[in-house]
Amino acid sequence: MLGSMMKQPLLISELICHAARYHDDAEIVSRETSREINVTNWAVVEEQARKAAEWPGRPRSVEPWPSPMPCPSMAPARC
């Protein structure tokens, strides 16, 4: 269901695309349970998400990452 102000559903992939496009070099710091610190950025997160979506062993119930356009938000508006 779409909200009254949105023309498309709010998806995690949309958020990652937005972050990669406008905040690609923003540093993301996380800590593993082993106390190891990981540092990355949104451009790398988007790349890894796209690779994970194209994983050949993915269950069929999982839809692939949209590939015809660079980001789902770039798709033409549906009327």
N, CA, C and O atoms as a Maestro MAE file, in Angstrom:
{
 s_m_m2io_version
 :::
 2.0.0
}

f_m_ct {
 s_m_title
 :::
 protein
 m_atom[316] {
  # First column is atom index #
  i_m_mmod_type
  r_m_x_coord
  r_m_y_coord
  r_m_z_coord
  i_m_residue_number
  s_m_chain_name
  s_m_pdb_residue_name
  s_m_pdb_atom_name
  i_m_atomic_number
  :::
  1 25 0.845 -1.176 0.000 1 A "MET " " N  " 7
  2 3 0.000 0.000 0.000 1 A "MET " " CA " 6
  3 2 0.889 1.237 0.000 1 A "MET " " C  " 6
  4 15 1.835 1.328 0.783 1 A "MET " " O  " 8
  5 25 0.595 2.157 -0.850 2 A "LEU " " N  " 7
  6 3 1.376 3.381 -0.944 2 A "LEU " " CA " 6
  7 2 0.797 4.445 -0.019 2 A "LEU " " C  " 6
  8 15 -0.415 4.522 0.183 2 A "LEU " " O  " 8
  9 25 1.678 5.254 0.532 3 A "GLY " " N  " 7
  10 3 1.224 6.358 1.366 3 A "GLY " " CA " 6
  11 2 0.684 7.481 0.500 3 A "GLY " " C  " 6
  12 15 0.813 7.450 -0.724 3 A "GLY " " O  " 8
  13 25 0.088 8.459 1.130 4 A "SER " " N  " 7
  14 3 -0.518 9.545 0.368 4 A "SER " " CA " 6
  15 2 0.523 10.467 -0.273 4 A "SER " " C  " 6
  16 15 0.187 11.223 -1.184 4 A "SER " " O  " 8
  17 25 1.773 10.419 0.182 5 A "MET " " N  " 7
  18 3 2.799 11.298 -0.374 5 A "MET " " CA " 6
  19 2 3.820 10.554 -1.227 5 A "MET " " C  " 6
  20 15 4.746 11.172 -1.753 5 A "MET " " O  " 8
  21 25 3.671 9.253 -1.371 6 A "MET " " N  " 7
  22 3 4.666 8.461 -2.095 6 A "MET " " CA " 6
  23 2 4.085 7.899 -3.377 6 A "MET " " C  " 6
  24 15 2.920 7.504 -3.419 6 A "MET " " O  " 8
  25 25 4.895 7.864 -4.419 7 A "LYS " " N  " 7
  26 3 4.477 7.289 -5.695 7 A "LYS " " CA " 6
  27 2 5.013 5.883 -5.877 7 A "LYS " " C  " 6
  28 15 4.739 5.243 -6.892 7 A "LYS " " O  " 8
  29 25 5.770 5.395 -4.913 8 A "GLN " " N  " 7
  30 3 6.334 4.057 -4.991 8 A "GLN " " CA " 6
  31 2 6.506 3.525 -3.583 8 A "GLN " " C  " 6
  32 15 6.558 4.307 -2.634 8 A "GLN " " O  " 8
  33 25 6.597 2.199 -3.421 9 A "PRO " " N  " 7
  34 3 6.760 1.625 -2.088 9 A "PRO " " CA " 6
  35 2 8.133 1.953 -1.491 9 A "PRO " " C  " 6
  36 15 9.110 2.130 -2.219 9 A "PRO " " O  " 8
  37 25 8.191 2.029 -0.184 10 A "LEU " " N  " 7
  38 3 9.454 2.284 0.511 10 A "LEU " " CA " 6
  39 2 10.171 0.951 0.702 10 A "LEU " " C  " 6
  40 15 9.726 0.110 1.484 10 A "LEU " " O  " 8
  41 25 11.268 0.761 -0.003 11 A "LEU " " N  " 7
  42 3 12.018 -0.491 0.023 11 A "LEU " " CA " 6
  43 2 13.428 -0.255 0.556 11 A "LEU " " C  " 6
  44 15 13.979 0.836 0.408 11 A "LEU " " O  " 8
  45 25 14.002 -1.271 1.170 12 A "ILE " " N  " 7
  46 3 15.385 -1.191 1.644 12 A "ILE " " CA " 6
  47 2 16.314 -0.886 0.468 12 A "ILE " " C  " 6
  48 15 17.249 -0.096 0.604 12 A "ILE " " O  " 8
  49 25 16.057 -1.513 -0.693 13 A "SER " " N  " 7
  50 3 16.901 -1.276 -1.861 13 A "SER " " CA " 6
  51 2 16.870 0.197 -2.276 13 A "SER " " C  " 6
  52 15 17.883 0.731 -2.731 13 A "SER " " O  " 8
  53 25 15.725 0.855 -2.125 14 A "GLU " " N  " 7
  54 3 15.620 2.282 -2.433 14 A "GLU " " CA " 6
  55 2 16.496 3.105 -1.481 14 A "GLU " " C  " 6
  56 15 17.176 4.040 -1.903 14 A "GLU " " O  " 8
  57 25 16.471 2.752 -0.211 15 A "LEU " " N  " 7
  58 3 17.273 3.478 0.778 15 A "LEU " " CA " 6
  59 2 18.765 3.311 0.509 15 A "LEU " " C  " 6
  60 15 19.531 4.268 0.614 15 A "LEU " " O  " 8
  61 25 19.174 2.091 0.162 16 A "ILE " " N  " 7
  62 3 20.581 1.842 -0.134 16 A "ILE " " CA " 6
  63 2 21.000 2.614 -1.383 16 A "ILE " " C  " 6
  64 15 22.081 3.203 -1.414 16 A "ILE " " O  " 8
  65 25 20.153 2.615 -2.410 17 A "CYS " " N  " 7
  66 3 20.468 3.361 -3.638 17 A "CYS " " CA " 6
  67 2 20.611 4.855 -3.351 17 A "CYS " " C  " 6
  68 15 21.540 5.501 -3.835 17 A "CYS " " O  " 8
  69 25 19.690 5.394 -2.568 18 A "HIS " " N  " 7
  70 3 19.756 6.816 -2.228 18 A "HIS " " CA " 6
  71 2 21.054 7.126 -1.482 18 A "HIS " " C  " 6
  72 15 21.748 8.095 -1.792 18 A "HIS " " O  " 8
  73 25 21.367 6.292 -0.500 19 A "ALA " " N  " 7
  74 3 22.586 6.509 0.289 19 A "ALA " " CA " 6
  75 2 23.828 6.406 -0.588 19 A "ALA " " C  " 6
  76 15 24.762 7.193 -0.438 19 A "ALA " " O  " 8
  77 25 23.842 5.430 -1.508 20 A "ALA " " N  " 7
  78 3 25.006 5.266 -2.390 20 A "ALA " " CA " 6
  79 2 25.137 6.426 -3.360 20 A "ALA " " C  " 6
  80 15 26.250 6.815 -3.714 20 A "ALA " " O  " 8
  81 25 24.021 6.978 -3.792 21 A "ARG " " N  " 7
  82 3 24.064 8.067 -4.766 21 A "ARG " " CA " 6
  83 2 24.468 9.395 -4.117 21 A "ARG " " C  " 6
  84 15 25.294 10.128 -4.661 21 A "ARG " " O  " 8
  85 25 23.891 9.700 -2.964 22 A "TYR " " N  " 7
  86 3 24.100 11.018 -2.369 22 A "TYR " " CA " 6
  87 2 25.084 11.040 -1.199 22 A "TYR " " C  " 6
  88 15 25.564 12.107 -0.817 22 A "TYR " " O  " 8
  89 25 25.385 9.877 -0.629 23 A "HIS " " N  " 7
  90 3 26.294 9.809 0.524 23 A "HIS " " CA " 6
  91 2 27.293 8.677 0.342 23 A "HIS " " C  " 6
  92 15 27.625 7.983 1.303 23 A "HIS " " O  " 8
  93 25 27.775 8.482 -0.885 24 A "ASP " " N  " 7
  94 3 28.598 7.321 -1.206 24 A "ASP " " CA " 6
  95 2 29.871 7.201 -0.381 24 A "ASP " " C  " 6
  96 15 30.313 6.088 -0.096 24 A "ASP " " O  " 8
  97 25 30.460 8.305 0.002 25 A "ASP " " N  " 7
  98 3 31.720 8.224 0.754 25 A "ASP " " CA " 6
  99 2 31.526 8.387 2.258 25 A "ASP " " C  " 6
  100 15 32.508 8.488 2.993 25 A "ASP " " O  " 8
  101 25 30.283 8.415 2.728 26 A "ALA " " N  " 7
  102 3 30.030 8.503 4.172 26 A "ALA " " CA " 6
  103 2 30.512 7.220 4.853 26 A "ALA " " C  " 6
  104 15 30.200 6.113 4.415 26 A "ALA " " O  " 8
  105 25 31.261 7.389 5.908 27 A "GLU " " N  " 7
  106 3 31.853 6.248 6.597 27 A "GLU " " CA " 6
  107 2 30.816 5.540 7.464 27 A "GLU " " C  " 6
  108 15 30.075 6.184 8.206 27 A "GLU " " O  " 8
  109 25 30.768 4.219 7.370 28 A "ILE " " N  " 7
  110 3 29.905 3.379 8.198 28 A "ILE " " CA " 6
  111 2 30.822 2.532 9.063 28 A "ILE " " C  " 6
  112 15 31.637 1.766 8.548 28 A "ILE " " O  " 8
  113 25 30.691 2.667 10.362 29 A "VAL " " N  " 7
  114 3 31.540 1.923 11.294 29 A "VAL " " CA " 6
  115 2 30.652 0.989 12.096 29 A "VAL " " C  " 6
  116 15 29.652 1.419 12.671 29 A "VAL " " O  " 8
  117 25 31.015 -0.294 12.140 30 A "SER " " N  " 7
  118 3 30.262 -1.272 12.925 30 A "SER " " CA " 6
  119 2 31.236 -2.158 13.697 30 A "SER " " C  " 6
  120 15 32.413 -2.265 13.352 30 A "SER " " O  " 8
  121 25 30.719 -2.788 14.742 31 A "ARG " " N  " 7
  122 3 31.549 -3.672 15.565 31 A "ARG " " CA " 6
  123 2 30.918 -5.057 15.586 31 A "ARG " " C  " 6
  124 15 29.724 -5.203 15.849 31 A "ARG " " O  " 8
  125 25 31.732 -6.070 15.308 32 A "GLU " " N  " 7
  126 3 31.294 -7.461 15.335 32 A "GLU " " CA " 6
  127 2 31.222 -7.936 16.786 32 A "GLU " " C  " 6
  128 15 31.746 -7.281 17.687 32 A "GLU " " O  " 8
  129 25 30.573 -9.073 17.003 33 A "THR " " N  " 7
  130 3 30.516 -9.635 18.356 33 A "THR " " CA " 6
  131 2 31.901 -10.059 18.839 33 A "THR " " C  " 6
  132 15 32.130 -10.190 20.042 33 A "THR " " O  " 8
  133 25 32.825 -10.274 17.901 34 A "SER " " N  " 7
  134 3 34.196 -10.623 18.249 34 A "SER " " CA " 6
  135 2 35.023 -9.381 18.603 34 A "SER " " C  " 6
  136 15 36.232 -9.473 18.816 34 A "SER " " O  " 8
  137 25 34.366 -8.229 18.664 35 A "ARG " " N  " 7
  138 3 34.964 -6.926 18.989 35 A "ARG " " CA " 6
  139 2 35.760 -6.331 17.820 35 A "ARG " " C  " 6
  140 15 36.386 -5.282 17.968 35 A "ARG " " O  " 8
  141 25 35.736 -6.995 16.666 36 A "GLU " " N  " 7
  142 3 36.411 -6.472 15.480 36 A "GLU " " CA " 6
  143 2 35.607 -5.287 14.932 36 A "GLU " " C  " 6
  144 15 34.377 -5.327 14.886 36 A "GLU " " O  " 8
  145 25 36.310 -4.246 14.521 37 A "ILE " " N  " 7
  146 3 35.654 -3.056 13.974 37 A "ILE " " CA " 6
  147 2 35.735 -3.106 12.449 37 A "ILE " " C  " 6
  148 15 36.804 -3.318 11.878 37 A "ILE " " O  " 8
  149 25 34.587 -2.907 11.802 38 A "ASN " " N  " 7
  150 3 34.518 -2.871 10.342 38 A "ASN " " CA " 6
  151 2 34.199 -1.451 9.901 38 A "ASN " " C  " 6
  152 15 33.334 -0.793 10.478 38 A "ASN " " O  " 8
  153 25 34.902 -0.982 8.875 39 A "VAL " " N  " 7
  154 3 34.674 0.351 8.319 39 A "VAL " " CA " 6
  155 2 34.391 0.192 6.830 39 A "VAL " " C  " 6
  156 15 35.153 -0.463 6.119 39 A "VAL " " O  " 8
  157 25 33.310 0.782 6.359 40 A "THR " " N  " 7
  158 3 32.944 0.716 4.947 40 A "THR " " CA " 6
  159 2 32.248 2.021 4.569 40 A "THR " " C  " 6
  160 15 32.252 2.972 5.351 40 A "THR " " O  " 8
  161 25 31.654 2.076 3.381 41 A "ASN " " N  " 7
  162 3 30.875 3.248 2.977 41 A "ASN " " CA " 6
  163 2 29.664 2.764 2.175 41 A "ASN " " C  " 6
  164 15 29.560 1.577 1.865 41 A "ASN " " O  " 8
  165 25 28.750 3.678 1.840 42 A "TRP " " N  " 7
  166 3 27.503 3.293 1.187 42 A "TRP " " CA " 6
  167 2 27.710 2.752 -0.220 42 A "TRP " " C  " 6
  168 15 26.938 1.903 -0.666 42 A "TRP " " O  " 8
  169 25 28.721 3.215 -0.923 43 A "ALA " " N  " 7
  170 3 28.985 2.704 -2.271 43 A "ALA " " CA " 6
  171 2 29.338 1.214 -2.209 43 A "ALA " " C  " 6
  172 15 28.893 0.431 -3.048 43 A "ALA " " O  " 8
  173 25 30.132 0.833 -1.221 44 A "VAL " " N  " 7
  174 3 30.515 -0.580 -1.054 44 A "VAL " " CA " 6
  175 2 29.306 -1.404 -0.613 44 A "VAL " " C  " 6
  176 15 29.126 -2.534 -1.067 44 A "VAL " " O  " 8
  177 25 28.477 -0.841 0.270 45 A "VAL " " N  " 7
  178 3 27.276 -1.548 0.723 45 A "VAL " " CA " 6
  179 2 26.357 -1.840 -0.464 45 A "VAL " " C  " 6
  180 15 25.820 -2.941 -0.577 45 A "VAL " " O  " 8
  181 25 26.176 -0.854 -1.349 46 A "GLU " " N  " 7
  182 3 25.325 -1.073 -2.526 46 A "GLU " " CA " 6
  183 2 25.912 -2.154 -3.429 46 A "GLU " " C  " 6
  184 15 25.185 -3.020 -3.914 46 A "GLU " " O  " 8
  185 25 27.205 -2.107 -3.653 47 A "GLU " " N  " 7
  186 3 27.864 -3.111 -4.496 47 A "GLU " " CA " 6
  187 2 27.685 -4.515 -3.913 47 A "GLU " " C  " 6
  188 15 27.378 -5.458 -4.643 47 A "GLU " " O  " 8
  189 25 27.877 -4.652 -2.602 48 A "GLN " " N  " 7
  190 3 27.728 -5.953 -1.958 48 A "GLN " " CA " 6
  191 2 26.283 -6.434 -1.993 48 A "GLN " " C  " 6
  192 15 26.029 -7.627 -2.155 48 A "GLN " " O  " 8
  193 25 25.331 -5.507 -1.841 49 A "ALA " " N  " 7
  194 3 23.914 -5.879 -1.891 49 A "ALA " " CA " 6
  195 2 23.544 -6.376 -3.285 49 A "ALA " " C  " 6
  196 15 22.804 -7.350 -3.421 49 A "ALA " " O  " 8
  197 25 24.054 -5.713 -4.316 50 A "ARG " " N  " 7
  198 3 23.775 -6.158 -5.688 50 A "ARG " " CA " 6
  199 2 24.387 -7.540 -5.953 50 A "ARG " " C  " 6
  200 15 23.761 -8.378 -6.602 50 A "ARG " " O  " 8
  201 25 25.594 -7.777 -5.460 51 A "LYS " " N  " 7
  202 3 26.224 -9.096 -5.632 51 A "LYS " " CA " 6
  203 2 25.426 -10.174 -4.900 51 A "LYS " " C  " 6
  204 15 25.239 -11.275 -5.418 51 A "LYS " " O  " 8
  205 25 24.958 -9.852 -3.695 52 A "ALA " " N  " 7
  206 3 24.171 -10.821 -2.927 52 A "ALA " " CA " 6
  207 2 22.847 -11.119 -3.623 52 A "ALA " " C  " 6
  208 15 22.375 -12.255 -3.588 52 A "ALA " " O  " 8
  209 25 22.245 -10.119 -4.253 53 A "ALA " " N  " 7
  210 3 20.970 -10.319 -4.960 53 A "ALA " " CA " 6
  211 2 21.148 -11.169 -6.208 53 A "ALA " " C  " 6
  212 15 20.201 -11.821 -6.648 53 A "ALA " " O  " 8
  213 25 22.339 -11.173 -6.783 54 A "GLU " " N  " 7
  214 3 22.604 -11.957 -7.989 54 A "GLU " " CA " 6
  215 2 23.189 -13.333 -7.673 54 A "GLU " " C  " 6
  216 15 23.577 -14.069 -8.580 54 A "GLU " " O  " 8
  217 25 23.249 -13.673 -6.406 55 A "TRP " " N  " 7
  218 3 23.798 -14.956 -5.965 55 A "TRP " " CA " 6
  219 2 23.023 -16.096 -6.613 55 A "TRP " " C  " 6
  220 15 21.799 -16.139 -6.490 55 A "TRP " " O  " 8
  221 25 23.701 -17.037 -7.310 56 A "PRO " " N  " 7
  222 3 22.997 -18.090 -8.040 56 A "PRO " " CA " 6
  223 2 22.228 -19.070 -7.156 56 A "PRO " " C  " 6
  224 15 21.269 -19.680 -7.631 56 A "PRO " " O  " 8
  225 25 22.606 -19.242 -5.905 57 A "GLY " " N  " 7
  226 3 21.914 -20.178 -5.015 57 A "GLY " " CA " 6
  227 2 20.754 -19.559 -4.265 57 A "GLY " " C  " 6
  228 15 20.206 -20.171 -3.348 57 A "GLY " " O  " 8
  229 25 20.375 -18.347 -4.650 58 A "ARG " " N  " 7
  230 3 19.292 -17.633 -3.964 58 A "ARG " " CA " 6
  231 2 17.976 -18.403 -4.108 58 A "ARG " " C  " 6
  232 15 17.679 -18.914 -5.188 58 A "ARG " " O  " 8
  233 25 17.184 -18.492 -3.033 59 A "PRO " " N  " 7
  234 3 15.875 -19.155 -3.140 59 A "PRO " " CA " 6
  235 2 15.008 -18.439 -4.176 59 A "PRO " " C  " 6
  236 15 15.105 -17.222 -4.332 59 A "PRO " " O  " 8
  237 25 14.174 -19.179 -4.872 60 A "ARG " " N  " 7
  238 3 13.349 -18.592 -5.929 60 A "ARG " " CA " 6
  239 2 12.340 -17.594 -5.396 60 A "ARG " " C  " 6
  240 15 11.869 -16.749 -6.157 60 A "ARG " " O  " 8
  241 25 11.988 -17.656 -4.116 61 A "SER " " N  " 7
  242 3 11.005 -16.732 -3.554 61 A "SER " " CA " 6
  243 2 11.573 -15.322 -3.398 61 A "SER " " C  " 6
  244 15 10.817 -14.374 -3.189 61 A "SER " " O  " 8
  245 25 12.892 -15.174 -3.497 62 A "VAL " " N  " 7
  246 3 13.527 -13.874 -3.363 62 A "VAL " " CA " 6
  247 2 13.674 -13.251 -4.741 62 A "VAL " " C  " 6
  248 15 14.271 -13.847 -5.638 62 A "VAL " " O  " 8
  249 25 13.130 -12.054 -4.910 63 A "GLU " " N  " 7
  250 3 13.227 -11.384 -6.207 63 A "GLU " " CA " 6
  251 2 14.607 -10.762 -6.368 63 A "GLU " " C  " 6
  252 15 15.181 -10.269 -5.397 63 A "GLU " " O  " 8
  253 25 15.149 -10.781 -7.595 64 A "PRO " " N  " 7
  254 3 16.469 -10.185 -7.814 64 A "PRO " " CA " 6
  255 2 16.429 -8.674 -7.702 64 A "PRO " " C  " 6
  256 15 15.371 -8.056 -7.822 64 A "PRO " " O  " 8
  257 25 17.580 -8.092 -7.475 65 A "TRP " " N  " 7
  258 3 17.736 -6.643 -7.411 65 A "TRP " " CA " 6
  259 2 17.386 -6.074 -8.784 65 A "TRP " " C  " 6
  260 15 17.829 -6.626 -9.791 65 A "TRP " " O  " 8
  261 25 16.613 -5.001 -8.863 66 A "PRO " " N  " 7
  262 3 16.290 -4.431 -10.183 66 A "PRO " " CA " 6
  263 2 17.566 -4.047 -10.931 66 A "PRO " " C  " 6
  264 15 18.395 -3.304 -10.404 66 A "PRO " " O  " 8
  265 25 17.723 -4.547 -12.148 67 A "SER " " N  " 7
  266 3 18.951 -4.294 -12.872 67 A "SER " " CA " 6
  267 2 18.830 -3.393 -14.096 67 A "SER " " C  " 6
  268 15 19.850 -2.837 -14.505 67 A "SER " " O  " 8
  269 25 17.651 -3.202 -14.718 68 A "PRO " " N  " 7
  270 3 17.637 -2.389 -15.932 68 A "PRO " " CA " 6
  271 2 18.068 -0.950 -15.705 68 A "PRO " " C  " 6
  272 15 18.605 -0.321 -16.616 68 A "PRO " " O  " 8
  273 25 17.846 -0.417 -14.519 69 A "MET " " N  " 7
  274 3 18.203 0.973 -14.232 69 A "MET " " CA " 6
  275 2 19.147 0.984 -13.036 69 A "MET " " C  " 6
  276 15 19.144 0.036 -12.251 69 A "MET " " O  " 8
  277 25 19.958 2.035 -12.873 70 A "PRO " " N  " 7
  278 3 20.925 2.070 -11.782 70 A "PRO " " CA " 6
  279 2 20.289 1.985 -10.410 70 A "PRO " " C  " 6
  280 15 20.882 1.417 -9.493 70 A "PRO " " O  " 8
  281 25 19.103 2.533 -10.247 71 A "CYS " " N  " 7
  282 3 18.401 2.494 -8.965 71 A "CYS " " CA " 6
  283 2 16.916 2.367 -9.221 71 A "CYS " " C  " 6
  284 15 16.413 2.903 -10.209 71 A "CYS " " O  " 8
  285 25 16.188 1.654 -8.336 72 A "PRO " " N  " 7
  286 3 14.743 1.555 -8.520 72 A "PRO " " CA " 6
  287 2 14.076 2.923 -8.536 72 A "PRO " " C  " 6
  288 15 13.058 3.092 -9.207 72 A "PRO " " O  " 8
  289 25 14.612 3.899 -7.824 73 A "SER " " N  " 7
  290 3 13.993 5.224 -7.783 73 A "SER " " CA " 6
  291 2 14.091 5.944 -9.129 73 A "SER " " C  " 6
  292 15 13.401 6.940 -9.346 73 A "SER " " O  " 8
  293 25 14.943 5.450 -10.036 74 A "MET " " N  " 7
  294 3 15.091 6.064 -11.343 74 A "MET " " CA " 6
  295 2 14.036 5.565 -12.323 74 A "MET " " C  " 6
  296 15 13.941 6.062 -13.445 74 A "MET " " O  " 8
  297 25 13.241 4.580 -11.897 75 A "ALA " " N  " 7
  298 3 12.214 4.042 -12.775 75 A "ALA " " CA " 6
  299 2 11.156 5.097 -13.052 75 A "ALA " " C  " 6
  300 15 10.863 5.919 -12.184 75 A "ALA " " O  " 8
  301 25 10.578 5.088 -14.249 76 A "PRO " " N  " 7
  302 3 9.552 6.070 -14.555 76 A "PRO " " CA " 6
  303 2 8.331 5.885 -13.660 76 A "PRO " " C  " 6
  304 15 7.991 4.762 -13.286 76 A "PRO " " O  " 8
  305 25 7.687 6.969 -13.326 77 A "ALA " " N  " 7
  306 3 6.502 6.916 -12.456 77 A "ALA " " CA " 6
  307 2 5.382 6.176 -13.165 77 A "ALA " " C  " 6
  308 15 5.186 6.329 -14.370 77 A "ALA " " O  " 8
  309 25 4.653 5.375 -12.406 78 A "ARG " " N  " 7
  310 3 3.522 4.627 -12.957 78 A "ARG " " CA " 6
  311 2 2.260 5.450 -12.748 78 A "ARG " " C  " 6
  312 15 2.051 6.024 -11.679 78 A "ARG " " O  " 8
  313 25 1.435 5.501 -13.760 79 A "CYS " " N  " 7
  314 3 0.176 6.252 -13.644 79 A "CYS " " CA " 6
  315 2 -0.973 5.319 -13.396 79 A "CYS " " C  " 6
  316 15 -2.114 5.764 -13.270 79 A "CYS " " O  " 8
  :::
 }
 m_bond[315] {
  # First column is bond index #
  i_m_from
  i_m_to
  i_m_order
  :::
  1 1 2 1
  2 2 3 1
  3 3 4 2
  4 3 5 1
  5 5 6 1
  6 6 7 1
  7 7 8 2
  8 7 9 1
  9 9 10 1
  10 10 11 1
  11 11 12 2
  12 11 13 1
  13 13 14 1
  14 14 15 1
  15 15 16 2
  16 15 17 1
  17 17 18 1
  18 18 19 1
  19 19 20 2
  20 19 21 1
  21 21 22 1
  22 22 23 1
  23 23 24 2
  24 23 25 1
  25 25 26 1
  26 26 27 1
  27 27 28 2
  28 27 29 1
  29 29 30 1
  30 30 31 1
  31 31 32 2
  32 31 33 1
  33 33 34 1
  34 34 35 1
  35 35 36 2
  36 35 37 1
  37 37 38 1
  38 38 39 1
  39 39 40 2
  40 39 41 1
  41 41 42 1
  42 42 43 1
  43 43 44 2
  44 43 45 1
  45 45 46 1
  46 46 47 1
  47 47 48 2
  48 47 49 1
  49 49 50 1
  50 50 51 1
  51 51 52 2
  52 51 53 1
  53 53 54 1
  54 54 55 1
  55 55 56 2
  56 55 57 1
  57 57 58 1
  58 58 59 1
  59 59 60 2
  60 59 61 1
  61 61 62 1
  62 62 63 1
  63 63 64 2
  64 63 65 1
  65 65 66 1
  66 66 67 1
  67 67 68 2
  68 67 69 1
  69 69 70 1
  70 70 71 1
  71 71 72 2
  72 71 73 1
  73 73 74 1
  74 74 75 1
  75 75 76 2
  76 75 77 1
  77 77 78 1
  78 78 79 1
  79 79 80 2
  80 79 81 1
  81 81 82 1
  82 82 83 1
  83 83 84 2
  84 83 85 1
  85 85 86 1
  86 86 87 1
  87 87 88 2
  88 87 89 1
  89 89 90 1
  90 90 91 1
  91 91 92 2
  92 91 93 1
  93 93 94 1
  94 94 95 1
  95 95 96 2
  96 95 97 1
  97 97 98 1
  98 98 99 1
  99 99 100 2
  100 99 101 1
  101 101 102 1
  102 102 103 1
  103 103 104 2
  104 103 105 1
  105 105 106 1
  106 106 107 1
  107 107 108 2
  108 107 109 1
  109 109 110 1
  110 110 111 1
  111 111 112 2
  112 111 113 1
  113 113 114 1
  114 114 115 1
  115 115 116 2
  116 115 117 1
  117 117 118 1
  118 118 119 1
  119 119 120 2
  120 119 121 1
  121 121 122 1
  122 122 123 1
  123 123 124 2
  124 123 125 1
  125 125 126 1
  126 126 127 1
  127 127 128 2
  128 127 129 1
  129 129 130 1
  130 130 131 1
  131 131 132 2
  132 131 133 1
  133 133 134 1
  134 134 135 1
  135 135 136 2
  136 135 137 1
  137 137 138 1
  138 138 139 1
  139 139 140 2
  140 139 141 1
  141 141 142 1
  142 142 143 1
  143 143 144 2
  144 143 145 1
  145 145 146 1
  146 146 147 1
  147 147 148 2
  148 147 149 1
  149 149 150 1
  150 150 151 1
  151 151 152 2
  152 151 153 1
  153 153 154 1
  154 154 155 1
  155 155 156 2
  156 155 157 1
  157 157 158 1
  158 158 159 1
  159 159 160 2
  160 159 161 1
  161 161 162 1
  162 162 163 1
  163 163 164 2
  164 163 165 1
  165 165 166 1
  166 166 167 1
  167 167 168 2
  168 167 169 1
  169 169 170 1
  170 170 171 1
  171 171 172 2
  172 171 173 1
  173 173 174 1
  174 174 175 1
  175 175 176 2
  176 175 177 1
  177 177 178 1
  178 178 179 1
  179 179 180 2
  180 179 181 1
  181 181 182 1
  182 182 183 1
  183 183 184 2
  184 183 185 1
  185 185 186 1
  186 186 187 1
  187 187 188 2
  188 187 189 1
  189 189 190 1
  190 190 191 1
  191 191 192 2
  192 191 193 1
  193 193 194 1
  194 194 195 1
  195 195 196 2
  196 195 197 1
  197 197 198 1
  198 198 199 1
  199 199 200 2
  200 199 201 1
  201 201 202 1
  202 202 203 1
  203 203 204 2
  204 203 205 1
  205 205 206 1
  206 206 207 1
  207 207 208 2
  208 207 209 1
  209 209 210 1
  210 210 211 1
  211 211 212 2
  212 211 213 1
  213 213 214 1
  214 214 215 1
  215 215 216 2
  216 215 217 1
  217 217 218 1
  218 218 219 1
  219 219 220 2
  220 219 221 1
  221 221 222 1
  222 222 223 1
  223 223 224 2
  224 223 225 1
  225 225 226 1
  226 226 227 1
  227 227 228 2
  228 227 229 1
  229 229 230 1
  230 230 231 1
  231 231 232 2
  232 231 233 1
  233 233 234 1
  234 234 235 1
  235 235 236 2
  236 235 237 1
  237 237 238 1
  238 238 239 1
  239 239 240 2
  240 239 241 1
  241 241 242 1
  242 242 243 1
  243 243 244 2
  244 243 245 1
  245 245 246 1
  246 246 247 1
  247 247 248 2
  248 247 249 1
  249 249 250 1
  250 250 251 1
  251 251 252 2
  252 251 253 1
  253 253 254 1
  254 254 255 1
  255 255 256 2
  256 255 257 1
  257 257 258 1
  258 258 259 1
  259 259 260 2
  260 259 261 1
  261 261 262 1
  262 262 263 1
  263 263 264 2
  264 263 265 1
  265 265 266 1
  266 266 267 1
  267 267 268 2
  268 267 269 1
  269 269 270 1
  270 270 271 1
  271 271 272 2
  272 271 273 1
  273 273 274 1
  274 274 275 1
  275 275 276 2
  276 275 277 1
  277 277 278 1
  278 278 279 1
  279 279 280 2
  280 279 281 1
  281 281 282 1
  282 282 283 1
  283 283 284 2
  284 283 285 1
  285 285 286 1
  286 286 287 1
  287 287 288 2
  288 287 289 1
  289 289 290 1
  290 290 291 1
  291 291 292 2
  292 291 293 1
  293 293 294 1
  294 294 295 1
  295 295 296 2
  296 295 297 1
  297 297 298 1
  298 298 299 1
  299 299 300 2
  300 299 301 1
  301 301 302 1
  302 302 303 1
  303 303 304 2
  304 303 305 1
  305 305 306 1
  306 306 307 1
  307 307 308 2
  308 307 309 1
  309 309 310 1
  310 310 311 1
  311 311 312 2
  312 311 313 1
  313 313 314 1
  314 314 315 1
  315 315 316 2
  :::
 }
}
